[in-house]
């Protein structure tokens, strides 16, 4: 009986993960292409001076917010400082495509998985995970030619990237699967970004 239930559970899981993701709904596969890094501008543009944002963090029943400061300190190198509204500095980190340097982080947060998550999320937001040219499969819809999804097939850029060709902005990025699944969504009208990690009940939002 237990083996039957285990087999059924695994079958349902495989079926769920093998279905086409919702980001491709209504789109048709077109062709394999190479996507230049410049074709997919970062969701978060921090190339001009210090970028100041309000950042809100929701972790299950816990909720807090503060100010996030992002500054480019070199080619493909950014420093990020997050300070809660009550004055506590929650992290001060510097990231490059392949590494993260922790300048300050409370002991409760300075753990491998937390640091890796910060590096993963902000690398994607700042476009550090993209190489000069990236192999991809393009999906589009005849009824909405301005909306295109590129499925990048090689790590560390592997994932789905939705681009609005009217503005050139990325409006949605989906990466990973299972417990590593993450979604990045940008509201171009309000210039806000929402990052969600559904399997761990964590979300971040960024606003001007």
C-alpha beads as a LAMMPS data file, in Angstrom:
LAMMPS data file: protein, C-alpha beads

208 atoms
207 bonds

1 atom types
1 bond types

-500.0 500.0 xlo xhi
-500.0 500.0 ylo yhi
-500.0 500.0 zlo zhi

Masses

1 110.0

Atoms # bond

1 1 1 0.000 0.000 0.000
2 1 1 2.781 2.412 0.961
3 1 1 4.684 1.612 -2.258
4 1 1 1.525 2.296 -4.283
5 1 1 1.009 5.678 -2.599
6 1 1 4.660 6.589 -3.077
7 1 1 4.519 5.672 -6.782
8 1 1 1.315 7.698 -7.221
9 1 1 2.841 10.726 -5.500
10 1 1 5.964 10.575 -7.663
11 1 1 3.871 10.198 -10.801
12 1 1 1.796 13.262 -9.948
13 1 1 4.944 15.251 -9.179
14 1 1 6.579 14.294 -12.471
15 1 1 3.392 15.097 -14.360
16 1 1 3.157 18.516 -12.708
17 1 1 6.787 19.375 -13.416
18 1 1 6.717 18.136 -16.995
19 1 1 3.819 20.328 -18.117
20 1 1 4.617 23.493 -20.023
21 1 1 5.016 26.429 -17.607
22 1 1 2.307 29.077 -17.490
23 1 1 4.726 31.651 -18.887
24 1 1 4.358 29.908 -22.290
25 1 1 0.559 29.923 -22.305
26 1 1 -0.776 31.099 -25.667
27 1 1 2.683 31.185 -27.247
28 1 1 4.105 29.016 -30.014
29 1 1 7.639 27.723 -30.318
30 1 1 9.459 29.422 -33.190
31 1 1 13.173 28.736 -33.516
32 1 1 16.502 28.359 -31.762
33 1 1 18.365 31.644 -31.480
34 1 1 21.346 33.236 -29.766
35 1 1 20.360 36.052 -27.433
36 1 1 22.899 38.788 -26.905
37 1 1 23.208 40.055 -23.351
38 1 1 22.279 43.550 -24.513
39 1 1 18.966 42.236 -25.872
40 1 1 17.773 41.375 -22.356
41 1 1 18.343 44.473 -20.210
42 1 1 18.322 43.869 -16.443
43 1 1 15.054 44.253 -14.541
44 1 1 16.942 46.397 -12.031
45 1 1 19.060 49.105 -13.642
46 1 1 21.617 50.405 -11.174
47 1 1 24.215 51.672 -13.605
48 1 1 23.734 55.379 -12.842
49 1 1 24.837 56.341 -9.336
50 1 1 23.182 54.933 -6.220
51 1 1 19.797 53.275 -6.734
52 1 1 17.503 53.691 -3.699
53 1 1 14.511 51.377 -3.318
54 1 1 11.940 50.391 -0.730
55 1 1 12.272 46.657 -0.121
56 1 1 9.593 44.572 1.579
57 1 1 10.210 40.995 2.737
58 1 1 7.462 38.482 3.514
59 1 1 8.430 35.115 4.997
60 1 1 5.285 33.167 5.813
61 1 1 3.808 35.173 8.746
62 1 1 6.792 37.492 9.139
63 1 1 6.791 40.869 7.416
64 1 1 9.251 43.748 7.470
65 1 1 10.505 46.453 5.151
66 1 1 13.361 48.884 4.769
67 1 1 15.587 50.696 2.292
68 1 1 17.804 48.971 -0.242
69 1 1 20.741 50.841 -1.747
70 1 1 22.394 49.425 -4.867
71 1 1 25.568 50.818 -6.412
72 1 1 27.702 49.578 -9.271
73 1 1 31.281 49.397 -7.975
74 1 1 32.951 47.957 -11.081
75 1 1 32.285 46.038 -14.265
76 1 1 29.732 43.335 -13.365
77 1 1 30.150 44.187 -9.686
78 1 1 27.466 45.671 -7.402
79 1 1 27.234 46.525 -3.712
80 1 1 23.879 46.167 -1.939
81 1 1 22.993 47.533 1.493
82 1 1 19.636 46.747 3.095
83 1 1 18.629 48.613 6.236
84 1 1 15.320 48.114 8.067
85 1 1 13.188 51.166 8.855
86 1 1 13.992 50.809 12.556
87 1 1 17.705 51.313 11.827
88 1 1 19.063 47.756 11.819
89 1 1 21.405 46.930 8.937
90 1 1 20.288 43.523 7.666
91 1 1 22.969 42.960 5.070
92 1 1 25.771 44.668 3.224
93 1 1 27.025 42.523 0.353
94 1 1 28.955 42.855 -2.883
95 1 1 28.249 40.525 -5.789
96 1 1 29.838 39.527 -9.084
97 1 1 28.597 36.872 -11.532
98 1 1 30.414 34.069 -9.723
99 1 1 30.901 35.254 -6.152
100 1 1 29.485 37.157 -3.204
101 1 1 31.416 39.089 -0.561
102 1 1 29.693 39.682 2.772
103 1 1 30.705 42.987 4.345
104 1 1 28.085 42.730 7.079
105 1 1 25.274 40.345 7.948
106 1 1 23.745 39.395 11.324
107 1 1 24.653 35.888 12.437
108 1 1 21.031 34.716 12.083
109 1 1 21.100 35.578 8.358
110 1 1 24.735 34.811 7.602
111 1 1 24.069 31.244 6.531
112 1 1 25.011 29.467 3.332
113 1 1 21.504 29.073 1.942
114 1 1 20.501 32.665 2.724
115 1 1 23.665 34.090 1.166
116 1 1 23.258 31.842 -1.893
117 1 1 19.641 33.000 -2.256
118 1 1 20.652 36.671 -2.140
119 1 1 23.355 36.072 -4.723
120 1 1 20.951 34.123 -6.961
121 1 1 18.130 36.679 -6.857
122 1 1 20.150 39.853 -7.256
123 1 1 22.392 38.329 -9.934
124 1 1 19.256 37.704 -12.002
125 1 1 17.775 41.146 -11.289
126 1 1 21.020 42.849 -12.325
127 1 1 21.593 40.577 -15.328
128 1 1 24.837 39.147 -13.951
129 1 1 23.776 35.590 -14.795
130 1 1 23.730 36.362 -18.525
131 1 1 26.751 35.755 -20.738
132 1 1 27.653 37.729 -23.846
133 1 1 25.583 35.382 -25.988
134 1 1 23.100 32.842 -24.681
135 1 1 21.518 29.893 -26.539
136 1 1 17.726 30.143 -26.407
137 1 1 14.439 28.995 -27.896
138 1 1 12.053 31.765 -28.885
139 1 1 8.288 31.621 -28.280
140 1 1 5.818 34.177 -29.612
141 1 1 2.157 34.725 -30.430
142 1 1 0.823 35.984 -33.772
143 1 1 -1.900 37.872 -31.902
144 1 1 0.588 39.637 -29.632
145 1 1 3.856 40.118 -31.549
146 1 1 5.242 42.528 -28.977
147 1 1 5.292 39.816 -26.306
148 1 1 8.090 37.247 -26.654
149 1 1 9.496 34.604 -24.323
150 1 1 13.041 33.334 -24.595
151 1 1 13.812 30.010 -22.940
152 1 1 17.502 30.188 -22.207
153 1 1 18.888 26.672 -22.089
154 1 1 22.309 26.942 -20.420
155 1 1 23.176 27.690 -16.791
156 1 1 23.568 30.087 -15.084
157 1 1 21.041 31.902 -17.300
158 1 1 18.728 28.888 -17.676
159 1 1 15.085 29.923 -17.427
160 1 1 12.205 31.755 -19.129
161 1 1 12.486 35.474 -19.950
162 1 1 9.414 37.410 -21.112
163 1 1 10.146 40.635 -22.950
164 1 1 7.862 43.442 -24.017
165 1 1 9.331 44.531 -27.353
166 1 1 7.414 47.815 -27.236
167 1 1 9.485 48.973 -24.259
168 1 1 12.363 46.483 -24.481
169 1 1 11.905 45.638 -20.802
170 1 1 11.834 42.204 -19.231
171 1 1 8.481 41.794 -17.507
172 1 1 8.829 38.234 -16.198
173 1 1 11.601 35.744 -15.438
174 1 1 11.078 32.189 -14.188
175 1 1 13.940 29.996 -13.073
176 1 1 14.477 26.671 -11.345
177 1 1 11.995 23.959 -10.429
178 1 1 10.713 22.309 -7.265
179 1 1 12.231 23.906 -4.162
180 1 1 14.503 26.089 -6.335
181 1 1 11.585 27.555 -8.264
182 1 1 11.544 31.366 -8.384
183 1 1 9.533 33.987 -10.255
184 1 1 10.490 37.606 -11.012
185 1 1 7.746 39.959 -12.213
186 1 1 8.002 43.630 -13.129
187 1 1 5.130 46.066 -13.329
188 1 1 6.438 48.571 -15.852
189 1 1 3.706 51.125 -15.106
190 1 1 4.571 51.340 -11.420
191 1 1 8.224 50.305 -11.891
192 1 1 7.911 47.699 -9.147
193 1 1 9.451 44.224 -8.965
194 1 1 8.111 41.180 -7.131
195 1 1 10.249 38.087 -6.450
196 1 1 8.577 34.947 -5.120
197 1 1 9.906 31.600 -3.921
198 1 1 6.648 29.638 -3.597
199 1 1 7.993 26.458 -2.033
200 1 1 9.614 28.247 0.904
201 1 1 6.906 30.894 1.310
202 1 1 9.288 33.810 0.695
203 1 1 8.738 36.941 -1.354
204 1 1 10.519 40.264 -1.895
205 1 1 9.103 43.401 -3.446
206 1 1 11.056 46.400 -4.662
207 1 1 9.592 49.835 -5.341
208 1 1 11.029 53.312 -6.082

Bonds

1 1 1 2
2 1 2 3
3 1 3 4
4 1 4 5
5 1 5 6
6 1 6 7
7 1 7 8
8 1 8 9
9 1 9 10
10 1 10 11
11 1 11 12
12 1 12 13
13 1 13 14
14 1 14 15
15 1 15 16
16 1 16 17
17 1 17 18
18 1 18 19
19 1 19 20
20 1 20 21
21 1 21 22
22 1 22 23
23 1 23 24
24 1 24 25
25 1 25 26
26 1 26 27
27 1 27 28
28 1 28 29
29 1 29 30
30 1 30 31
31 1 31 32
32 1 32 33
33 1 33 34
34 1 34 35
35 1 35 36
36 1 36 37
37 1 37 38
38 1 38 39
39 1 39 40
40 1 40 41
41 1 41 42
42 1 42 43
43 1 43 44
44 1 44 45
45 1 45 46
46 1 46 47
47 1 47 48
48 1 48 49
49 1 49 50
50 1 50 51
51 1 51 52
52 1 52 53
53 1 53 54
54 1 54 55
55 1 55 56
56 1 56 57
57 1 57 58
58 1 58 59
59 1 59 60
60 1 60 61
61 1 61 62
62 1 62 63
63 1 63 64
64 1 64 65
65 1 65 66
66 1 66 67
67 1 67 68
68 1 68 69
69 1 69 70
70 1 70 71
71 1 71 72
72 1 72 73
73 1 73 74
74 1 74 75
75 1 75 76
76 1 76 77
77 1 77 78
78 1 78 79
79 1 79 80
80 1 80 81
81 1 81 82
82 1 82 83
83 1 83 84
84 1 84 85
85 1 85 86
86 1 86 87
87 1 87 88
88 1 88 89
89 1 89 90
90 1 90 91
91 1 91 92
92 1 92 93
93 1 93 94
94 1 94 95
95 1 95 96
96 1 96 97
97 1 97 98
98 1 98 99
99 1 99 100
100 1 100 101
101 1 101 102
102 1 102 103
103 1 103 104
104 1 104 105
105 1 105 106
106 1 106 107
107 1 107 108
108 1 108 109
109 1 109 110
110 1 110 111
111 1 111 112
112 1 112 113
113 1 113 114
114 1 114 115
115 1 115 116
116 1 116 117
117 1 117 118
118 1 118 119
119 1 119 120
120 1 120 121
121 1 121 122
122 1 122 123
123 1 123 124
124 1 124 125
125 1 125 126
126 1 126 127
127 1 127 128
128 1 128 129
129 1 129 130
130 1 130 131
131 1 131 132
132 1 132 133
133 1 133 134
134 1 134 135
135 1 135 136
136 1 136 137
137 1 137 138
138 1 138 139
139 1 139 140
140 1 140 141
141 1 141 142
142 1 142 143
143 1 143 144
144 1 144 145
145 1 145 146
146 1 146 147
147 1 147 148
148 1 148 149
149 1 149 150
150 1 150 151
151 1 151 152
152 1 152 153
153 1 153 154
154 1 154 155
155 1 155 156
156 1 156 157
157 1 157 158
158 1 158 159
159 1 159 160
160 1 160 161
161 1 161 162
162 1 162 163
163 1 163 164
164 1 164 165
165 1 165 166
166 1 166 167
167 1 167 168
168 1 168 169
169 1 169 170
170 1 170 171
171 1 171 172
172 1 172 173
173 1 173 174
174 1 174 175
175 1 175 176
176 1 176 177
177 1 177 178
178 1 178 179
179 1 179 180
180 1 180 181
181 1 181 182
182 1 182 183
183 1 183 184
184 1 184 185
185 1 185 186
186 1 186 187
187 1 187 188
188 1 188 189
189 1 189 190
190 1 190 191
191 1 191 192
192 1 192 193
193 1 193 194
194 1 194 195
195 1 195 196
196 1 196 197
197 1 197 198
198 1 198 199
199 1 199 200
200 1 200 201
201 1 201 202
202 1 202 203
203 1 203 204
204 1 204 205
205 1 205 206
206 1 206 207
207 1 207 208
